[in-house]
Amino acid sequence: MISNAIIQKTMEELSSITGAEYVLYDDTLHPVMSTVKDEAADSDALEAFAASEADTQTVSGDCYLKVMDEDVCAYILISRGSADPLTMGRVAVSQLQNLIVAYKDKTDRNSFYQNLLLDNMLLVDIHNRATKLHIDNDVRRVVYVVETVNDRENVALELMRSLYVEQGGNQIISVDEQSVILIKDIDTDADREDMREIAEGILDTFNTEAMIDVRVSYGLAVNELKDISKSYKEARMALDVGSIFYTERKILDYEMLGIGRLIYQLPLSLCEMFVHEVFGDSMPEELDEETLITVNKFFENNLNVSEASRQLYIHRNTLVYRMEKLKSVIGLDMRVFEDALTFKIAMMVVDYVNYLHSKDV
């Protein structure tokens, strides 16, 4: 139903324009709003009018009118205090019925897209409802998911709505306290760089205007409504993969997840077997932080000992000593490309295994 606050504001504005006073009751004859302090009505006359088949009725100078939602009476309006309360009442009824239609259209669209994202609709239902809601089927779209750390006041939702007003195809949906979804219409010739620019714009706006820390992910572009759920699942996967393997990234493109996407789809048993094969009983949790920082810096500099030691502010021989120490523990020499690659992948698999175990707790 339309919120009472919206109805109150609408009717107060209408009252100031028409000069009439209005009192509104719902279908159970409970007061919804009033532009006058004394909102009491003749209860017997109100009940009799509600039970009758008449659309309008005048009682003691007050004009009673029914506000219909399709074929059902949704509200009863009392118009009074003007030279022509019936005409002013009909103006108000027209405004209220337009509000009902607009609200139903918005909520129906929101429900439609939610069911579409969650794959809760048959193909024939998608086309039928889309036609009824005047939603184009053959439009290129992409789904963005904006994840916030803590946004209990729905700032993210309101900010997204201000960025992308829900018209011209853009649809904004809130699925939980941490996520806001944008279904964005894009040009037929838009590429991944164009999609990334949209994500960067969202990220910059949240950082500068709302001071909210967010991550933005997006899936592949789709050309039909039925495939929107596919783009949504891809964007969700990008967030999950990013939270495990690429925690430093704020923008996650499903098409640019690298080896993280491959590991994410491996079964747990295979991952645990691989970890044991690489590390044996010397699990990486037992490696000291200094060694892990050294190895990561070594990787960042493409296995260049001199550059890595310079950035770590240590002597080259110190870095070599740490590599030898690591080799003695796990049997892998980080200066050998194949061993370095095995270690890097194994550490990512360890992160994934830990992630799966944390979900089971």
Sequence and secondary structure as in RCSB ss.txt:
>XXXX:A:sequence
MISNAIIQKTMEELSSITGAEYVLYDDTLHPVMSTVKDEAADSDALEAFAASEADTQTVSGDCYLKVMDEDVCAY
ILISRGSADPLTMGRVAVSQLQNLIVAYKDKTDRNSFYQNLLLDNMLLVDIHNRATKLHIDNDVRRVVYVVETVN
DRENVALELMRSLYVEQGGNQIISVDEQSVILIKDIDTDADREDMREIAEGILDTFNTEAMIDVRVSYGLAVNEL
KDISKSYKEARMALDVGSIFYTERKILDYEMLGIGRLIYQLPLSLCEMFVHEVFGDSMPEELDEETLITVNKFFE
NNLNVSEASRQLYIHRNTLVYRMEKLKSVIGLDMRVFEDALTFKIAMMVVDYVNYLHSKDV
>XXXX:A:secstr
   HHHHHHHHHHHHHHH  EEEEEETTS EEEESSS     HHHHHHHHHSS SEEEETTEEEEEEEETTEEEE
EEEEESSS HHHHHHHHHHHHHHHHHHHHHHHHHHHHHHHHHTT S HHHHHHHHHHTT  SS  EEEEEEEES 
 TT HHHHHHHHHS S TT EEEE SSSEEEEEEE  TT  HHHHHHHHHHHHHHIIIII   EEEEE   BSSG
GGHHHHHHHHHHHHHHHHHH TT SEEEGGG THHHHHHTS HHHHHHHHHHHHTTS GGGS HHHHHHHHHHHH
TTT HHHHHHHHTS HHHHHHHHHHHHHHHS  TTSHHHHHHHHHHHHHHHHHHHHHHHH 
